[in-house]
Amino acid sequence: MIYRKMERLGIAPSLLGFGCMRLPLTPEKTIDEAETMRMFDLAYHAGVTYYDTAYPYHNGESELVVGKMLKRYPRDSYYLATKLPMYMITSLEQAKEIFEEQRKKLQMECIDFYLLHTLNKNSFDLAVREGIIDYCEQLKKEGKIRFLGFSFHDEYEQFERILTYRDWDFCQIQYNYRDEAFQAGTKGYELAKSRNIPVIVMEPVRGGQLANLAQDVSAPLREATPGASDASFALRWAADHDGVNVILSGMSTYEQMEDNLKTFESEKPLNEKEQEAIAEVSRRLDKLVRIGCTACRYCMPCPAGVDIPGNFSVWNNLGMYGKSHSVEFAWKMQIKDENRADQCVQCHQCEEKCPQHLPIVDALQQLQQELDAAYPRT
């Protein structure tokens, strides 16, 4: 197992972190505790020391199960991370109640890594206004949490604002070879590294999309390193960034765990042939983009309420990665009914504003048909 020291924190967790958002399920869709225990034991005995959960994972069940699994090991042999759900917090009192609930569910007196979950402009403003950051700093002084950080979901400008607001112990960003310009991206990674703030990477395989590429798309990877999984290339790409201290993988099966453990047995920097293979995969994925929307948002706001860039993003992901859990989640959960493409009234105002002169109205009709066919509403 690879370990990387977090200089400012004086610790060296495993580079592979066990993300507990996609644990194995029973036929009844609850966590399969027997299989989860097998995976935890495999990870722990292979040297994984970083375990990541959050308040909403598995409808609140993840923290309960993770606490139960970790109680079987010596407390000083691993690091536990969980998160305060800032997207549902409205007051300091609510934050306090949830934190105490989390400690009880996890059966932990102290949480090693505590994150303000999914920070964006609005949730960060609320955290400052309600004194939630001050409260978390007090928790550190009381020994109830060891390190305070945040996970991020917004544009780079907000990341820079949040990262430089205080001296954070660490930060967590989405980072993979397809998302260098997405959210915090490479600029955010480099900013954190320049400030000596440890970086924890989430979605290194883009919610599984980079682990299950179409055969014709992933052919360059197989040619570069026969027998290596698609996921291993994505994980090694993230590992090639020396400012990255933990790479989270939301493993759902024992076999995924075995493959990831093999990837992190030792440092394996990508060679020139492998780097070119990843670049070629990206080029092939780019050719599968349904529409060349850059999300400049000149078309917005739509008078009918359609989230035009949001709809196009989901459609493009369907084209590049095919049917997947993450595409389905984005279509069914992140795009609200009132913001879907079928709300378009064909006024064409968006097309008049689009600097790329895209056929937005026709494209919205087409994407609605394709996504409804892929993911019928129940």
Secondary structure, DSSP 8 states (H G I E B T S, - for coil): --B--BTTTTB--BSEEEETTS--B-TTSSB-HHHHHHHHHHHHHTT--EEE--TTGGGGHHHHHHHHHHTTS-GGG-EEEEEEETTT--SHHHHHHHHHHHHHHHT-S-EEEEEEEEE-HHHHHHHHHTTHHHHHHHHHHTTSEEEEEEEE-S-HHHHHHHHTTS--SEEEEE--TT-TTSTTHHHHHHHHHHTT--EEEE-TTTTTGGGS--HHHHHHHHHHSTT--HHHHHHHHHHT-TTEEEEEE---SHHHHHHHHHHTSS-----HHHHHHHHHHHHHHHHT-SS------TT-S-TT---HHHHHHHHHHHHHH-S-HHHHHIIIIIS-GGGSGGG-----HHHHH-TT---HHHHHHHHHHHHHHHS---
